[in-house]
Amino acid sequence: MTESQIQPPLSDRPIILHVCKREMLRPLRDQILRISGYTVDSTLSVSEAMSMFAAKPYDLILIDVEGEHGIPEAEQLCSSVKTERNEQLVAFVCNWRVAILTDCPDDIVRTEFDPAAFVAGVKKILDKN
């Protein structure tokens, strides 16, 4: 079976904007999402993320939150997105401790970097919305 037989056509795939400042982790997560059937745009920059969000619609915006120090910037991005388009689905990717300290995103993907759990969390969020 070829990849094209396994994967849905690009036009049928959910489109995700992945915002992650970790240069080593971002491309790995992007690839995991792509091989799991998602179309992914990604950036290291919050300002670029806002420009990308303004330019095209996304089914989900995933914002990586690295530690408690990353919460204010992630919440600011989430708030800016929700101000522009309240119905936009936003999820933070973070550990359980960060997850209890935030209330802006629609959902949380809790992961200590388990690829299967990461994809399952994304699928669950998209399936329920």
N, C-alpha and C positions, 0 to 999 in steps of 0.2 A: 504494500500500500504506500503510495507516495504522500508527501506532506500535503499536497493540494487536495487529496482525498480525505485527509484527516481534518484539516483546517477549513472553517467556513470561508467563503470569499471575503476579501478585505472589506467590502462595502457592508457586509452583514455582521462584522465584528464590533463589539462595544469599543468605544474610543476612550482611552484613559490618559489624563495628564498626570504624570508622575513628577513630583517636586522633591528632590533629594539632594542635599549638599554634600553627601558622602561620595566622593569621586570613585571609589572602588566598588561601592555597593550599588549605586544607581544603575550602571549598565548591566549588572548581574540581575537585578530585579526586573529591569526592562526586558531582558531576554527571557526570563522565566514567564513573564506575562505574555510575551509574544508567542512563545511555543505553547502556551495554554489557550491560545485563540483570541487574544486581545490585540487591538491596535494601540500602540503606545507612543506618545510624544513625551519627552522628558527634558528637564532642565535642572541645573544646579542653582539657579537664581530665582528669587521671589519676584523681582521686578520683571524678569523675562516670563515667568509663569503668568503674571497678570496680562502681559501683552498677548501671550498665546491664548489665554482664556478669552480675551476680547476678540480675537481673530476667528475663532471657530468654536462650535459647540462640543462639549465633552459629556460622555455618559457618567464619568466619575473623575473627580480630582483627588488624587492620593498625595498627601503631604507627609513626608517623613519628619518625625519629631525625634531628634536625638537628645535624650536627656531632658531634665527639667529646664535647663537653660534655653532649650529650643521652643518651649511652649509659647512665649509671647510673640515671637515672629510667626509661628504657625497659626496662632489665633488671629493675628492681624491679617494674614493672607486669607484665612477662612472668612473673617468678617468682611473684608473687601469684596470677596467673591459673592458672598450672600447679599451684600448691599447692591451689587450690580445685577445679580440674578438669583433671587431668593430660592428658586426651585432647584438650583444646581446642587447635585449630590457631591458632598465633600466627606472624605474620611482621612483620619490621621493614621499613620503607621507608627506604632510606638509600643513600648513595654507596658505592663500592667500598671506600674507606679505612675507613669505620665498620664495614662488613660483616666485615672481617678481625679486628676488635677485640671481637667479641661471640660468645657461644655459647648464649644462652638460647632464641632463637626457633627454631621448626621450619624456617623458611625466611627468605630475604631477597629483597625486591624491590629490585633495584639500579636506580636511576634518577637522572638529572640533570634530570629532568622532560621526559620523552618520553612523551606520553599513550599512544601505541600500545604502547610497551614496558611501561608501568605496567600496563595492562589485560592484556597478554599474560603478565606475571609473575604477576598475581593468578589468571588462568585456569589457568596451569600448576600453581600451588600447589593450587588446589581440585580440579583434575582428577586429580592423583596421590594425593589423600587420600580 
